[in-house]
Amino acid sequence: MHIAIAGNIGSGKTTLTKLLSKHYGWKAHYEDVDHNPYLQSFYDDMQRWSFNLQVYFLNSRFRQVVEIRRGNKNVIQDRSIYEDAYIFAPNLHDMNLMSTRDFENYSSLFELMSSFIQPPDLLIYLRASVSTLVEQIQKRGRDYEESIRLDYLKLLNERYEAWISKYKQGKLLIINVDELDFSKPEDIGLVIEKIDAEINGLF
């Protein structure tokens, strides 16, 4: 079984992935932020490094999905392959931070890759307001995230909502993060109840 957690920067994907991995005994696949050779460069100069960063993420996540489907374990994935293609890359293109030539090249690559993979059995979308995102980004204190602008987060949120409203690839569970605190056992309990209700139909 393949579960993926989707959500904007600072929505709590990694925290929830860790907690659910521990609770269910699922193998966790994390977004490679610590060893990503482009991330710091991207935040320093988005226009120069946007294409490189997006191709790196696409390659990384494609490899993850191939590995997940080849294996026989239940896996939870921190961010899905669709988010780069439907949210981050088009947003960068619209902000004139990725050229049309690079965006079309990237989109063509994604279309080819996505034709070889299956969607997750369950997609969990973490919905969060910009104020919640900012609060959580500040809490974790990553240096390269200090320069993220509010308008950038707002645009990403709008794209997430547009994508989720049309998501038909598989089962979808939406969790409102504004009303939850993942450090509280009772809040995690509520999330687990909702997930149990969804995955009972997958077996």
Number of C-alpha atoms within 10 A of each C-alpha: 17 19 23 23 22 25 24 24 18 22 25 23 22 19 14 19 24 18 16 19 18 12 10 12 13 19 18 20 20 16 18 14 11 8 8 14 13 18 22 17 16 18 18 13 12 17 16 15 18 25 22 17 20 22 18 17 19 22 14 15 23 19 12 18 22 13 11 20 16 9 11 9 13 16 22 27 28 23 24 23 26 16 17 20 21 16 20 19 23 21 18 20 19 13 13 12 19 22 17 13 9 15 21 14 13 19 16 11 15 20 11 10 14 13 8 10 13 13 18 24 16 21 24 20 23 21 23 21 15 22 13 16 23 18 12 15 18 13 10 10 10 9 10 13 16 12 9 13 10 13 10 13 19 16 15 21 21 11 19 21 15 13 15 15 9 8 12 10 12 11 17 17 14 15 18 13 19 15 10 15 12 15 11 9 10 12 14 17 12 13 18 16 10 14 16 11 10 15 14 8 8 10 5
